[in-house]
Structures are given as C-alpha cells and as structure tokens.
Amino acid sequence: MPHEMVRVVYTKYDGSAHRDYPARRFDEDDLGVWVGVTHGTPSVYHGRQSVEQIPFVLLIPHHAWWTGMFNPPPRTSEVYCDITTPARWEGDTVHIIDLDLDVVRRRETGLVELRDEDEFDEHRVEFGYPDDLVAEARAAAGRLMAALGDGTEPFASQYHKYLQQVVQ
C-alpha cells in the first residue's frame, strides 16, 4: 500500500536540482497520481531552501510528458503544466525531469500560453536533448495547448475536489 506522503523531485536534464518537496497523496486514477502541497510546506527551489507560499495540487500522469499544477487564487495561473519526461517512481519518491517548456492557463482571461521556448532551445543545445525527446516535448506542449483551451479533463473541473483539500 502506498504511503500517504510522497517526495516530488524535479531535476533538469543535466541532473541539476530544480524543485524538491513533500506532498500528500490524495488519489490515483486512470490519469495518474494526485498529490497536494499546503501553504508553509518546506521545499527546495533551484537548489535553495524555500517555503511554499500558495498551496497547489499536482497531477503526475502515469505515462505522459507533462505534470499539471492546479492553483487557487491569488496565483494568476489557474493551471500550470510543466513539460517533462514521464515520471519515474522509486517507492514513494517520484523523479521528474523538467524540459523547460510550460503551458499555462491564466485565471482571469482563460488565455492559454506556451512559455519558455527560449529556455527550451538553449537547453536543447547545452544539454544535448536527443531529437526524439524534442519531438515528444513539443508534441506534449501542442496537446496541452488544445486541452487547456477546450475544457478537456482534468483541466476543466476534476481537480477542484483535490484543490479544496489543500486550501485552508
């Protein structure tokens, strides 16, 4: 039986630290594992100690090239998807490689944006992203651009039941 708490570890493709934090496991369904992070959770961000100021829910898909972060107000991004390699679980720790591209849906306007293409292009050269990884990352970003725009689940309402559990 999985433990209630998991450790979420994001690195960059070169192995450098990106994000690292504990999260509470809420559920696992056909989409993936749903976890939540509350306000005040100690974390590491870009290798530096930090504390989460705004709670969030993270969906870690079983086999997809992304993770989805679902945010309450006052965060301006309602949904923030990192393009990543598929998650790799070791016990209750999940390892995810962040590939720089992000797909974001803004809370107030519903605008869906593809972000950090410049960083992706820089790291593609600097870290030597293989062609198949570049293709998978770009394809995932394209699918997310459509899904966040058209109300496809889990980006419409499915996440709300989990978000209520981290907002205090």
Contacts in CASP RR format, 6 or more apart in sequence:
PFRMAT RR
TARGET T0000
AUTHOR 0000-0000-0000
METHOD contacts of the structure
MODEL  1
MPHEMVRVVYTKYDGSAHRDYPARRFDEDDLGVWVGVTHGTPSVYHGRQS
VEQIPFVLLIPHHAWWTGMFNPPPRTSEVYCDITTPARWEGDTVHIIDLD
LDVVRRRETGLVELRDEDEFDEHRVEFGYPDDLVAEARAAAGRLMAALGD
GTEPFASQYHKYLQQVVQ
2 25 0 8 1.000
2 28 0 8 1.000
2 92 0 8 1.000
3 25 0 8 1.000
3 92 0 8 1.000
4 24 0 8 1.000
4 25 0 8 1.000
5 22 0 8 1.000
5 23 0 8 1.000
5 24 0 8 1.000
5 25 0 8 1.000
5 92 0 8 1.000
6 22 0 8 1.000
6 23 0 8 1.000
6 24 0 8 1.000
6 25 0 8 1.000
6 33 0 8 1.000
6 35 0 8 1.000
6 92 0 8 1.000
6 93 0 8 1.000
6 94 0 8 1.000
7 20 0 8 1.000
7 21 0 8 1.000
7 22 0 8 1.000
7 23 0 8 1.000
7 92 0 8 1.000
7 93 0 8 1.000
7 94 0 8 1.000
8 19 0 8 1.000
8 20 0 8 1.000
8 21 0 8 1.000
8 22 0 8 1.000
8 23 0 8 1.000
8 35 0 8 1.000
8 58 0 8 1.000
8 60 0 8 1.000
8 94 0 8 1.000
8 96 0 8 1.000
9 19 0 8 1.000
9 20 0 8 1.000
9 93 0 8 1.000
9 94 0 8 1.000
9 95 0 8 1.000
9 96 0 8 1.000
10 18 0 8 1.000
10 19 0 8 1.000
10 20 0 8 1.000
10 82 0 8 1.000
10 84 0 8 1.000
10 96 0 8 1.000
10 97 0 8 1.000
10 98 0 8 1.000
11 17 0 8 1.000
11 18 0 8 1.000
11 95 0 8 1.000
11 96 0 8 1.000
11 97 0 8 1.000
11 98 0 8 1.000
12 18 0 8 1.000
12 97 0 8 1.000
12 98 0 8 1.000
12 100 0 8 1.000
12 123 0 8 1.000
12 127 0 8 1.000
13 97 0 8 1.000
13 98 0 8 1.000
13 99 0 8 1.000
13 123 0 8 1.000
13 127 0 8 1.000
13 128 0 8 1.000
13 129 0 8 1.000
14 126 0 8 1.000
14 127 0 8 1.000
15 97 0 8 1.000
17 44 0 8 1.000
17 46 0 8 1.000
17 47 0 8 1.000
18 45 0 8 1.000
18 46 0 8 1.000
18 47 0 8 1.000
18 98 0 8 1.000
19 43 0 8 1.000
19 44 0 8 1.000
19 45 0 8 1.000
19 46 0 8 1.000
19 98 0 8 1.000
20 43 0 8 1.000
20 44 0 8 1.000
20 47 0 8 1.000
21 37 0 8 1.000
21 41 0 8 1.000
21 42 0 8 1.000
21 43 0 8 1.000
21 44 0 8 1.000
21 52 0 8 1.000
22 37 0 8 1.000
22 41 0 8 1.000
22 42 0 8 1.000
23 35 0 8 1.000
23 36 0 8 1.000
23 37 0 8 1.000
23 41 0 8 1.000
23 58 0 8 1.000
24 35 0 8 1.000
24 36 0 8 1.000
24 37 0 8 1.000
24 38 0 8 1.000
24 166 0 8 1.000
25 33 0 8 1.000
25 34 0 8 1.000
25 35 0 8 1.000
26 34 0 8 1.000
26 35 0 8 1.000
26 36 0 8 1.000
26 57 0 8 1.000
26 162 0 8 1.000
26 165 0 8 1.000
27 33 0 8 1.000
27 34 0 8 1.000
27 162 0 8 1.000
28 34 0 8 1.000
30 62 0 8 1.000
31 59 0 8 1.000
31 61 0 8 1.000
31 62 0 8 1.000
31 154 0 8 1.000
32 59 0 8 1.000
32 60 0 8 1.000
32 61 0 8 1.000
32 62 0 8 1.000
33 59 0 8 1.000
33 60 0 8 1.000
33 62 0 8 1.000
33 94 0 8 1.000
34 57 0 8 1.000
34 58 0 8 1.000
34 59 0 8 1.000
34 60 0 8 1.000
34 159 0 8 1.000
34 162 0 8 1.000
35 57 0 8 1.000
35 58 0 8 1.000
35 60 0 8 1.000
36 55 0 8 1.000
36 56 0 8 1.000
36 57 0 8 1.000
36 58 0 8 1.000
36 162 0 8 1.000
36 165 0 8 1.000
36 166 0 8 1.000
37 43 0 8 1.000
37 52 0 8 1.000
37 55 0 8 1.000
37 56 0 8 1.000
37 57 0 8 1.000
37 58 0 8 1.000
37 166 0 8 1.000
38 52 0 8 1.000
38 55 0 8 1.000
38 166 0 8 1.000
38 168 0 8 1.000
39 52 0 8 1.000
39 53 0 8 1.000
39 54 0 8 1.000
39 55 0 8 1.000
39 168 0 8 1.000
40 51 0 8 1.000
40 52 0 8 1.000
40 53 0 8 1.000
41 51 0 8 1.000
41 52 0 8 1.000
42 49 0 8 1.000
42 50 0 8 1.000
42 51 0 8 1.000
42 52 0 8 1.000
43 49 0 8 1.000
43 50 0 8 1.000
43 51 0 8 1.000
43 52 0 8 1.000
44 50 0 8 1.000
54 71 0 8 1.000
54 72 0 8 1.000
54 74 0 8 1.000
54 75 0 8 1.000
55 72 0 8 1.000
55 163 0 8 1.000
55 166 0 8 1.000
55 167 0 8 1.000
55 168 0 8 1.000
56 69 0 8 1.000
56 70 0 8 1.000
56 71 0 8 1.000
56 72 0 8 1.000
56 75 0 8 1.000
56 163 0 8 1.000
56 166 0 8 1.000
57 69 0 8 1.000
57 70 0 8 1.000
57 159 0 8 1.000
57 162 0 8 1.000
57 163 0 8 1.000
57 165 0 8 1.000
57 166 0 8 1.000
58 67 0 8 1.000
58 68 0 8 1.000
58 69 0 8 1.000
58 70 0 8 1.000
59 67 0 8 1.000
59 68 0 8 1.000
59 70 0 8 1.000
59 154 0 8 1.000
59 159 0 8 1.000
60 67 0 8 1.000
60 87 0 8 1.000
60 94 0 8 1.000
60 96 0 8 1.000
61 67 0 8 1.000
61 86 0 8 1.000
61 87 0 8 1.000
62 86 0 8 1.000
62 87 0 8 1.000
63 86 0 8 1.000
64 86 0 8 1.000
64 140 0 8 1.000
65 83 0 8 1.000
65 84 0 8 1.000
65 85 0 8 1.000
65 86 0 8 1.000
65 99 0 8 1.000
65 136 0 8 1.000
65 137 0 8 1.000
65 139 0 8 1.000
65 140 0 8 1.000
66 81 0 8 1.000
66 82 0 8 1.000
66 83 0 8 1.000
66 84 0 8 1.000
66 103 0 8 1.000
66 140 0 8 1.000
66 144 0 8 1.000
67 81 0 8 1.000
67 82 0 8 1.000
67 84 0 8 1.000
67 87 0 8 1.000
67 96 0 8 1.000
68 79 0 8 1.000
68 80 0 8 1.000
68 81 0 8 1.000
68 82 0 8 1.000
69 77 0 8 1.000
69 79 0 8 1.000
69 80 0 8 1.000
69 81 0 8 1.000
69 82 0 8 1.000
70 78 0 8 1.000
70 79 0 8 1.000
70 159 0 8 1.000
70 162 0 8 1.000
70 163 0 8 1.000
71 77 0 8 1.000
71 78 0 8 1.000
71 79 0 8 1.000
71 80 0 8 1.000
71 107 0 8 1.000
71 163 0 8 1.000
72 163 0 8 1.000
72 166 0 8 1.000
72 167 0 8 1.000
73 107 0 8 1.000
75 107 0 8 1.000
76 106 0 8 1.000
76 107 0 8 1.000
76 108 0 8 1.000
77 104 0 8 1.000
77 105 0 8 1.000
77 106 0 8 1.000
77 107 0 8 1.000
78 105 0 8 1.000
78 106 0 8 1.000
78 107 0 8 1.000
78 110 0 8 1.000
79 104 0 8 1.000
79 105 0 8 1.000
79 148 0 8 1.000
79 155 0 8 1.000
79 159 0 8 1.000
80 102 0 8 1.000
80 104 0 8 1.000
81 102 0 8 1.000
81 103 0 8 1.000
81 104 0 8 1.000
81 144 0 8 1.000
81 148 0 8 1.000
82 96 0 8 1.000
82 98 0 8 1.000
82 99 0 8 1.000
82 101 0 8 1.000
82 102 0 8 1.000
83 98 0 8 1.000
83 99 0 8 1.000
83 100 0 8 1.000
83 101 0 8 1.000
83 102 0 8 1.000
83 103 0 8 1.000
83 120 0 8 1.000
83 137 0 8 1.000
83 140 0 8 1.000
83 141 0 8 1.000
83 144 0 8 1.000
84 96 0 8 1.000
84 97 0 8 1.000
84 98 0 8 1.000
84 99 0 8 1.000
85 96 0 8 1.000
85 97 0 8 1.000
85 99 0 8 1.000
85 133 0 8 1.000
87 94 0 8 1.000
87 95 0 8 1.000
87 96 0 8 1.000
88 94 0 8 1.000
88 95 0 8 1.000
88 96 0 8 1.000
89 95 0 8 1.000
99 120 0 8 1.000
99 123 0 8 1.000
99 129 0 8 1.000
99 133 0 8 1.000
99 137 0 8 1.000
100 116 0 8 1.000
100 119 0 8 1.000
100 120 0 8 1.000
100 123 0 8 1.000
101 114 0 8 1.000
101 115 0 8 1.000
101 116 0 8 1.000
101 117 0 8 1.000
101 120 0 8 1.000
101 137 0 8 1.000
101 138 0 8 1.000
101 141 0 8 1.000
102 114 0 8 1.000
102 115 0 8 1.000
102 116 0 8 1.000
103 112 0 8 1.000
103 113 0 8 1.000
103 114 0 8 1.000
103 115 0 8 1.000
103 141 0 8 1.000
103 142 0 8 1.000
103 144 0 8 1.000
103 145 0 8 1.000
103 148 0 8 1.000
104 112 0 8 1.000
104 113 0 8 1.000
104 115 0 8 1.000
104 148 0 8 1.000
105 111 0 8 1.000
105 112 0 8 1.000
105 113 0 8 1.000
105 148 0 8 1.000
105 149 0 8 1.000
105 155 0 8 1.000
106 112 0 8 1.000
106 113 0 8 1.000
110 149 0 8 1.000
112 145 0 8 1.000
112 148 0 8 1.000
112 149 0 8 1.000
114 141 0 8 1.000
114 142 0 8 1.000
114 145 0 8 1.000
120 137 0 8 1.000
123 129 0 8 1.000
124 134 0 8 1.000
129 137 0 8 1.000
146 152 0 8 1.000
147 155 0 8 1.000
148 155 0 8 1.000
149 155 0 8 1.000
END
